[in-house]
Amino acid sequence: MFAICTTGKADGTVELRQVDVPKVGPKEILVKVVAAAQNPTDWKSSGRQEDVKVVGCDYAGIVTQLGDGVTEDVKVGDRIAGMVFGCLEMNGAFAEYTAAPSHMFFKLPESASFEDMSQLGVACYTTCQCLYQSQDLPSPENPTTTPIDILVWGGSSSVGHFVIQLAKLGGMRVIATASPKHFDRLKKLGADEVFDYRDPEVAKKIRTLTNEKLKHAVDCISEGSTPQLISDSLSPEGGTISAILKYDTVRPEVKVVFSLAYYLFGKPFGNFTPTTEMTEFATKSSKLISKLLAEGKIVPAPLKIYPKGLADVPEGLEFMKSGKVSGEKIVYRVADTPGVKA
Ligand SMILES: NC(=O)c1ccc[n+]([C@@H]2O[C@H](COP(=O)([O-])OP(=O)(O)OC[C@H]3O[C@@H](n4cnc5c(N)ncnc54)[C@H](OP(=O)(O)O)[C@@H]3O)[C@@H](O)[C@H]2O)c1
């Protein structure tokens, strides 16, 4: 099959190659990938590999085989989307087939396109971690009836897009930051107030809006000026920030809790040892997102679809690496790849 692979070069060069279809292991599902979406981790991880690995984490496609011990409600022919551990093995989403963990997929409604749904994996699992694991915030299944404010920094990012929606479904008042061109779209998603993150007064304005009582934030960017600006927006008494890149707090009263979607796979990597708590959390998140999709409560972000499928991944990674992504998800249709047979 065709797959986008790392080359072992430190500059993160990737190339389209012929590789074997991954073998489906226990508790795995083999998926014929129809569309794959791109995440920053794809270019970041590609530069860290010393040998050949298949790139890509977010997929949407059709189930073609079940591994041993799959107990979830899934069968051959089902339309699913989810997340795989790209750049770790000869298995990734930027390929004709991927072997996906059976506890980490979402069932797709018939009316949903694979292109739209391919963006859900990384962003939705990260959203669940930020809201329900790093902080115990109200979920759509048990929305709050008492007012809770939440700040979503980077509301137009892939992760922010879903944090806004799930926070709103959880009954919270959502305050987001983004570039002004995205304000209307984010309000339609559920943001009650949106501020320009480049406004020098942004933290002061958020403190005024929240009467200096803001206690909860999700930092969907987690680098540059965001640790400081979010801390400055929180109450003088402090609060909690869910971060998705690691950083230390800049104020002792503010707790920063880091999460990583890779923790949910149940596989060891680096210094991380998997725990059942993480895989159980992933299973719960899979069910929550599948239910919200079935109820039509989740809106996908706008797409930027490259015309030559996987052959365009090197260009797409460069585009993202240069910081040009703004409020849209880069997606590749596998069938658009020259040489791929339908
Ligand atoms: N821990 C995890 O498991 C995990 C999971 C997913 C992502 N991440 C990390 O999280 C980061 C974001 O990932 P993503 O896929 O969500 O990104 P993305 O969609 O590619 O990010 C692009 C968006 O970021 C916004 N942005 C950039 N700088 C900003 C700032 N200073 N303040 C507010 N918004 C800003 C831009 O907003 P405008 O267009 O409005 O200007 C743009 O829409 C990456 O570093 C990624 O590696 C971590």
The ligand as an SDF file (V2000), in Angstrom:
LIG
                    3D

 48 52  0  0  0  0  0  0  0  0999 V2000
   -1.1550   17.4450   24.2180 N   0  0  0  0  0  0  0  0  0  0  0  0
   -1.7430   16.9430   23.1550 C   0  0  0  0  0  0  0  0  0  0  0  0
   -2.1290   15.7750   23.1340 O   0  0  0  0  0  0  0  0  0  0  0  0
   -1.9690   17.8240   21.9620 C   0  0  0  0  0  0  0  0  0  0  0  0
   -3.0120   17.5200   21.0870 C   0  0  0  0  0  0  0  0  0  0  0  0
   -3.2410   18.3580   19.9970 C   0  0  0  0  0  0  0  0  0  0  0  0
   -2.4080   19.4540   19.7860 C   0  0  0  0  0  0  0  0  0  0  0  0
   -1.3670   19.6780   20.6330 N   0  0  0  0  0  0  0  0  0  0  0  0
   -0.4950   20.8380   20.4180 C   0  0  0  0  0  0  0  0  0  0  0  0
   -1.3220   21.9860   20.5230 O   0  0  0  0  0  0  0  0  0  0  0  0
   -0.9330   22.9820   19.6180 C   0  0  0  0  0  0  0  0  0  0  0  0
   -2.1240   23.3840   18.7570 C   0  0  0  0  0  0  0  0  0  0  0  0
   -2.5390   22.2860   17.9710 O   0  0  0  0  0  0  0  0  0  0  0  0
   -3.7870   22.4180   16.9730 P   0  0  0  0  0  0  0  0  0  0  0  0
   -3.7960   21.2490   16.0780 O   0  0  0  0  0  0  0  0  0  0  0  0
   -5.0190   22.7140   17.7420 O   0  0  0  0  0  0  0  0  0  0  0  0
   -3.3280   23.7170   16.1960 O   0  0  0  0  0  0  0  0  0  0  0  0
   -3.7740   24.4340   14.8600 P   0  0  0  0  0  0  0  0  0  0  0  0
   -5.2310   24.2750   14.6450 O   0  0  0  0  0  0  0  0  0  0  0  0
   -2.8830   24.0790   13.7450 O   0  0  0  0  0  0  0  0  0  0  0  0
   -3.4160   25.9500   15.3010 O   0  0  0  0  0  0  0  0  0  0  0  0
   -3.6690   27.0050   14.4610 C   0  0  0  0  0  0  0  0  0  0  0  0
   -4.4960   28.0300   15.2190 C   0  0  0  0  0  0  0  0  0  0  0  0
   -3.7700   28.5020   16.3470 O   0  0  0  0  0  0  0  0  0  0  0  0
   -4.2170   29.8120   16.6240 C   0  0  0  0  0  0  0  0  0  0  0  0
   -3.1680   30.5330   17.3700 N   0  0  0  0  0  0  0  0  0  0  0  0
   -1.8570   30.5840   17.0810 C   0  0  0  0  0  0  0  0  0  0  0  0
   -1.2060   31.3200   18.0180 N   0  0  0  0  0  0  0  0  0  0  0  0
   -2.1410   31.7240   18.9180 C   0  0  0  0  0  0  0  0  0  0  0  0
   -2.1000   32.5020   20.1130 C   0  0  0  0  0  0  0  0  0  0  0  0
   -0.9540   33.0160   20.5660 N   0  0  0  0  0  0  0  0  0  0  0  0
   -3.2490   32.6870   20.7940 N   0  0  0  0  0  0  0  0  0  0  0  0
   -4.4210   32.1760   20.3410 C   0  0  0  0  0  0  0  0  0  0  0  0
   -4.5330   31.4490   19.2020 N   0  0  0  0  0  0  0  0  0  0  0  0
   -3.4040   31.2230   18.5090 C   0  0  0  0  0  0  0  0  0  0  0  0
   -4.4730   30.4230   15.2590 C   0  0  0  0  0  0  0  0  0  0  0  0
   -5.4930   31.3450   15.4910 O   0  0  0  0  0  0  0  0  0  0  0  0
   -5.9950   32.5070   14.4970 P   0  0  0  0  0  0  0  0  0  0  0  0
   -6.0990   31.8940   13.1370 O   0  0  0  0  0  0  0  0  0  0  0  0
   -7.3340   32.8590   15.0940 O   0  0  0  0  0  0  0  0  0  0  0  0
   -5.0090   33.6160   14.5940 O   0  0  0  0  0  0  0  0  0  0  0  0
   -4.8580   29.2150   14.3800 C   0  0  0  0  0  0  0  0  0  0  0  0
   -6.2380   29.1550   14.1100 O   0  0  0  0  0  0  0  0  0  0  0  0
    0.2390   22.3840   18.8270 C   0  0  0  0  0  0  0  0  0  0  0  0
    1.4550   22.8080   19.4200 O   0  0  0  0  0  0  0  0  0  0  0  0
    0.0720   20.8920   19.0030 C   0  0  0  0  0  0  0  0  0  0  0  0
    1.2800   20.1850   18.8870 O   0  0  0  0  0  0  0  0  0  0  0  0
   -1.1420   18.9030   21.7200 C   0  0  0  0  0  0  0  0  0  0  0  0
  1  2  1  0
  2  3  2  0
  2  4  1  0
  4  5  1  0
  4 48  2  0
  5  6  2  0
  6  7  1  0
  7  8  2  0
  8  9  1  0
  8 48  1  0
  9 10  1  0
  9 46  1  0
 10 11  1  0
 11 12  1  0
 11 44  1  0
 12 13  1  0
 13 14  1  0
 14 15  2  0
 14 16  1  0
 14 17  1  0
 17 18  1  0
 18 19  2  0
 18 20  1  0
 18 21  1  0
 21 22  1  0
 22 23  1  0
 23 24  1  0
 23 42  1  0
 24 25  1  0
 25 26  1  0
 25 36  1  0
 26 27  1  0
 26 35  1  0
 27 28  2  0
 28 29  1  0
 29 30  1  0
 29 35  2  0
 30 31  1  0
 30 32  2  0
 32 33  1  0
 33 34  2  0
 34 35  1  0
 36 37  1  0
 36 42  1  0
 37 38  1  0
 38 39  2  0
 38 40  1  0
 38 41  1  0
 42 43  1  0
 44 45  1  0
 44 46  1  0
 46 47  1  0
M  CHG  2   8   1  16  -1
M  END
$$$$
